[in-house]
Amino acid sequence: MDTLILVLHFAACVFLIMLVLMQSGKGSAAGIFGASNSDSVFAGPTAATFITKLTAGVAVFIMITSVFLTVGVGKRGASSVVDRVGNIPAASAAPAVPAQSQPQE
């Protein structure tokens, strides 16, 4: 079950990235050298388009799958890498010194 949720979560993340890249930014109507329509700055909010509603829905879906994945890991009792570091035996304190070779005559 966790694998299915993880695959859906990953697919939703990629889909959300594509949706955000498809939307036009607020500054997209601005001119090249700073000439912009100042009326658009103070205008009221525009109606939400289908893409913005879909983006919000996918974002909520990602939040829900994130919660399910977090709860699943908590119930499984997964250990952290930091927890496993304490179980590794410590290396010797003295550094290894190479053997000295005898000079040849």
C-alpha positions, -999 to 999 in steps of 0.1 A, spaced: 0 0 0 28 24 8 44 18 -26 11 27 -43 8 59 -23 44 67 -30 40 62 -68 9 84 -68 27 110 -47 56 111 -72 33 113 -102 13 141 -86 45 161 -79 56 158 -115 21 168 -126 21 198 -103 54 210 -116 40 208 -152 9 227 -142 28 255 -125 51 258 -156 20 260 -179 6 290 -160 15 325 -170 31 347 -143 18 380 -131 47 398 -147 43 382 -181 24 412 -195 53 436 -186 73 451 -214 110 443 -220 124 475 -206 101 480 -176 71 494 -194 41 478 -177 5 485 -174 1 500 -139 -36 494 -139 -32 457 -138 -13 460 -105 -42 476 -87 -69 456 -105 -91 431 -86 -84 394 -86 -93 376 -118 -116 346 -119 -98 313 -112 -92 294 -144 -94 256 -147 -56 253 -145 -55 272 -112 -82 251 -97 -65 219 -109 -32 232 -94 -49 237 -60 -65 203 -62 -32 185 -70 -15 205 -42 -41 193 -17 -37 157 -30 1 160 -24 -5 172 11 -28 143 19 -4 117 4 24 133 24 4 128 56 -3 92 47 33 84 39 45 101 72 19 81 93 29 49 75 66 53 83 57 61 119 37 29 123 63 8 106 89 20 131 116 27 105 150 35 120 171 64 111 207 63 98 217 83 129 203 55 151 224 29 133 256 49 137 257 42 174 259 5 168 291 6 147 322 -3 166 347 26 169 379 24 149 412 22 168 422 56 182 458 54 169 462 60 132 479 33 111 516 40 107 534 24 77 563 1 84 597 17 80 617 1 53 654 -5 58 678 13 36 695 -8 9 732 -5 5 
